[in-house]
Amino acid sequence: VMTPWPFVFYNNKNIDHIEPLRDFPFNEQLTIYDDIIYHEPYFSDFLKYKDKHVLESWAQAYGIKNVINKPYLNHNLDIGQAHKYLSSELLNDYCIVQFSGAPNYYDANFGDNKNNIDKRDYRPDLAEKLVHKIKNNLKLDVICLRRDDQYKPSAAITYTSKDEEGVLDIIPLIDGAKFIVCIDSALMHLAATTNNNKVIVLWNETQQNHRRIGYNFQTNISCSNDICNDISPDIIFEKIENL
């Protein structure tokens, strides 16, 4: 496996060798060769079929049966390790949110969205309303998975890891969370590896949709906005109450 995220494949008995890759070498002209498997495979038929899941693209390219749409991580993580990445101590039961994500490589460099790489991010003022609604009505602590340079809801506890491996340390916290609310993000995929299916994912379909890279065992809500994700906090909270 050649990947920019080698730590995801550590301890995987099906992987013989991991070759790190720190960027995505890409020539846009190569997309005419539809039978070539590119990274993830964003640069082959994945770009052409808006409602075709990425796993189906991989399976067809390799000539194998479609695989189960459930990611797997072989890990042995201790929840105590996760607590060192929290900005303050948890005092109550909690939920986890992620409202900002890293720029999509294709969108940031080549696609129609290259000047609008924040389309999938949840609007900060709406995030504030949602977090306060959760804290005031459900009496939960709110953990926000974010990087230091990303928006932080004022009433949330931050989870920021200083190294790549630290991202995986959040998994035991996900297992114990009352629910998850996130955009198309690392948190969505990490939550999918756990038994916690109380996950609400907020999609902006001008940027991406759950039929391509999401999970049907999570609750998917969509909007269509050329600027950012603006799903109403009231709609999200209603979904939370019905989980």
C-alpha positions in Angstrom: 0.0 0.0 0.0 1.3 3.4 -1.0 -0.5 6.0 1.1 -0.2 9.5 2.6 -1.7 8.0 5.8 0.5 4.9 6.6 -0.6 4.8 10.2 -4.0 3.7 9.2 -2.6 0.4 7.9 -0.3 -0.4 10.9 -1.0 -3.9 12.4 -3.1 -4.9 9.4 -2.4 -8.5 8.7 -3.5 -8.2 5.1 -0.8 -5.6 4.3 2.7 -6.9 3.4 4.4 -3.5 3.0 3.5 0.2 3.5 5.2 2.8 1.3 4.6 6.4 2.6 3.5 9.0 0.1 3.5 12.6 1.2 1.6 14.2 -1.7 -0.5 13.3 -4.6 1.4 13.4 -7.9 -1.2 14.0 -10.6 -1.5 15.0 -14.2 -5.0 16.0 -15.2 -4.6 14.5 -18.7 -4.4 11.0 -17.1 -8.1 11.1 -16.3 -8.8 10.0 -19.9 -7.6 6.5 -19.0 -10.7 5.3 -17.1 -9.2 1.9 -16.3 -6.3 3.3 -14.4 -6.7 3.2 -10.6 -5.7 6.6 -9.2 -5.5 7.5 -5.6 -8.7 6.5 -3.7 -9.6 6.5 -6.9 -10.5 10.1 -7.1 -9.1 10.6 -10.6 -10.8 7.8 -12.5 -14.5 7.0 -12.8 -15.0 8.4 -9.3 -15.2 11.9 -10.9 -17.7 10.9 -13.5 -20.4 9.1 -11.5 -21.8 11.3 -8.9 -23.8 8.6 -7.1 -21.3 5.7 -7.5 -19.6 4.7 -4.2 -15.8 4.8 -4.1 -15.7 1.2 -3.0 -17.6 0.1 -6.0 -15.1 2.0 -8.2 -12.2 0.1 -6.5 -13.9 -3.3 -6.8 -14.8 -2.9 -10.4 -11.3 -1.7 -11.3 -9.7 -4.7 -9.6 -12.3 -7.1 -11.0 -13.5 -8.3 -7.6 -16.9 -8.5 -5.9 -18.2 -5.4 -4.2 -16.9 -5.2 -0.6 -18.9 -4.5 2.6 -19.2 -0.8 3.1 -17.8 -0.9 6.6 -14.1 0.2 7.3 -11.9 -1.8 9.5 -9.0 -0.8 11.8 -6.9 -3.3 13.7 -6.0 -1.4 16.9 -5.5 -1.8 20.6 -6.2 1.7 21.9 -6.7 2.8 25.5 -9.2 5.5 26.3 -6.7 7.0 28.8 -4.4 7.8 25.9 -7.1 9.8 24.3 -7.6 12.1 27.3 -4.2 13.7 26.9 -5.4 15.3 23.7 -8.4 17.0 25.3 -8.1 20.7 26.2 -9.9 20.2 29.5 -11.2 17.4 31.6 -14.6 15.7 30.8 -17.1 16.3 33.6 -20.2 14.7 32.1 -21.3 12.3 29.5 -20.3 13.6 26.1 -20.8 13.8 22.3 -18.2 14.5 19.7 -18.4 16.9 16.8 -16.3 17.9 13.8 -17.3 21.0 11.8 -14.2 21.6 9.7 -12.1 19.4 7.5 -8.8 19.4 5.6 -9.0 20.6 2.0 -9.9 17.9 -0.5 -6.9 17.6 -2.8 -8.8 17.5 -6.0 -11.0 20.4 -5.1 -8.1 22.5 -3.9 -6.1 22.0 -7.1 -8.2 21.1 -10.1 -11.9 20.9 -9.6 -14.7 23.4 -9.9 -14.4 23.9 -6.1 -10.7 24.8 -6.2 -11.5 28.4 -5.0 -14.1 27.2 -2.5 -12.4 24.5 -0.4 -14.5 25.3 2.6 -17.8 24.2 1.0 -18.2 21.2 3.2 -17.4 23.0 6.5 -20.4 23.8 8.8 -21.1 27.5 9.2 -19.6 28.7 12.5 -22.6 30.7 13.8 -24.8 27.6 13.2 -22.2 25.4 15.0 -22.4 27.7 18.0 -26.1 27.4 18.1 -26.0 23.7 17.8 -23.4 23.2 20.5 -25.2 25.5 23.0 -28.5 23.6 22.2 -26.8 20.3 23.0 -25.2 21.5 26.2 -28.3 23.3 27.5 -30.9 20.7 26.6 -29.0 17.4 26.9 -26.5 18.4 29.6 -23.6 16.9 27.7 -19.9 17.9 27.3 -19.1 18.5 23.6 -15.7 17.4 22.3 -14.7 19.1 19.0 -12.2 17.3 16.8 -10.2 20.1 15.1 -6.8 21.4 14.1 -5.2 24.3 15.9 -5.9 26.6 12.9 -9.6 25.6 12.6 -12.7 27.2 14.0 -13.5 26.2 17.7 -17.0 26.4 19.1 -16.8 28.6 22.2 -18.4 26.0 24.6 -16.6 22.9 23.3 -13.7 20.9 24.6 -11.0 20.6 21.9 -9.4 17.3 20.8 -6.2 18.1 18.9 -3.5 15.5 18.3 0.1 16.6 17.8 1.0 13.6 15.5 -0.8 11.5 13.0 -1.1 8.5 15.3 -3.0 10.6 17.8 -5.9 10.9 15.4 -6.6 7.2 15.9 -6.5 7.6 19.7 -9.9 9.3 19.6 -11.5 5.9 18.7 -12.1 4.8 22.3 -13.8 8.2 22.9 -16.0 7.6 19.9 -17.1 4.2 21.3 -18.2 5.9 24.5 -19.9 9.0 23.0 -23.7 9.4 23.2 -23.6 10.5 19.6 -21.5 12.0 16.8 -22.2 15.0 14.6 -19.8 15.7 11.8 -19.2 16.8 8.3 -17.7 14.5 5.6 -14.5 14.2 7.6 -12.0 12.0 9.5 -14.5 11.7 12.3 -17.1 10.2 10.0 -14.7 7.5 8.8 -13.3 6.7 12.3 -16.8 6.4 13.8 -17.7 4.0 11.0 -15.0 1.6 12.3 -16.7 1.4 15.7 -20.0 -0.1 16.9 -21.3 3.4 17.6 -23.8 4.0 14.8 -25.4 7.1 16.4 -23.6 9.3 13.9 -25.2 12.2 12.0 -23.2 13.4 9.0 -23.8 16.8 7.4 -23.2 16.9 3.7 -23.1 19.9 1.3 -23.9 18.2 -2.1 -22.3 21.0 -4.1 -19.0 19.5 -2.7 -19.7 15.8 -2.0 -22.5 13.3 -1.2 -22.9 10.3 1.0 -23.7 8.0 -2.0 -20.1 8.4 -3.1 -18.2 8.0 0.1 -20.6 7.8 3.0 -22.2 5.0 5.0 -25.8 3.8 4.9 -25.7 2.8 8.6 -25.1 6.5 9.6 -27.7 9.3 9.5 -27.0 11.5 6.5 -28.4 15.0 6.1 -27.8 17.2 3.1 -27.9 20.8 1.9 -26.9 22.4 -1.4 -25.0 25.7 -0.8 -22.3 27.3 -2.9 -20.6 28.8 0.1 -20.7 26.4 3.1 -22.7 23.8 4.9 -25.8 25.6 6.4 -28.1 22.8 7.6 -30.4 24.2 10.3 -29.3 23.3 13.9 -33.0 22.6 14.7 -33.1 19.9 12.0 -29.9 18.4 13.4 -31.1 18.5 16.9 -34.4 16.8 15.9 -32.3 14.0 14.4 -30.2 13.7 17.6 -33.4 13.3 19.7 -34.5 10.5 17.3 -31.3 8.5 17.3 
